[in-house]
């Protein structure tokens, strides 16, 4: 019985994450502040990680999970660099 629920749950999750990505793209485009755009990019990174994990569950392969982990590390470093640039105007001291 649980095998028949998984495709329905995955479909619902794909729709929810896709809607979240669209709303984040709207916030990225609309702004109005730089902090809003940085937050939108960080949230888009989290949504991309969720989408990659969903693909990993759908295709039952562990390769997608490694890609999601790499994107999480790069996304964190990118967000910290954007925030540091916004606060100080320079990334490297």
N, C-alpha and C positions, 0 to 999 in steps of 0.2 A: 504494500500500500504506500509506503514512503517513496518508492521509486517513481510513482506517478505524480507525486506532489512536487518533486524537484524541478521539472521543467516549468511548471507554473510559477514556482517561487523565483526561479532564475529570470523568467520573462518579466515578472513584476519588478524585480530588482534592477534589471536593465532599464526599464521604463523610468523608474524613480531616479536612478543615477543620471540618465540622459536628461531628464527634466532639470535636475540640479545643475548639470553642466551648462544647459541653456540659460538658466537664471544667473549663473556665475559669469557667463560671457556678457550678459546684459549689464551686470554690475561693473565688469571690467571696462566695457565700452562707455558706460554712462558716467562713472567716476563718483562724485565730483573731485574728491581729494586724492592725492597720491597714496595715502594710507589705505583708502578704499580699494584702489587698484592693486596694491601689494597684497591685501587680504584676499581679494578675488583670485589672484594668481596662486596664492597658497592653497586656497580652497579648491581651485581647479586641479592642482597637483594631487590633492587628497582624493578628489573624484576620479581622476585618471588612475590612481592606485586602486580604487574600488572597482573600476571597470576592468582593469587587468586581472584582479583577483577573481572577478566574476567569469571572465573568459577562462581562467585556469580551472575553475570549478566546472564550467560547461564542457571543456575539452578534456578534463581529468588528466592534466599534465602538470608536473611541478615546475616546468620552465617559466611559466607565467609568474609564479610566486617569487622567483629569483629576480625577475625583471621589476616586479612591484617593489621589492626591497631596495634595489638600486635606485629606482625613481624616488623612493622616500628619502634616501640619503641625499641625493642631488637636490631634491626639492627643499629640504631643510637648509642646506648650505646656501642655496639661492635666495631663500627668504631672509636669512640672516644677512646676507650681503646686500640685498635691496634695502632692508631696514637700516643697516649701518650707513649706507650711502645717503639715505634720506635724512638721517640724523646729523651726520658729520660732513657730508659732501665728498667723502673720500672713503674708499674701501680699505686700502692698504695704508697703514700708518708708517 
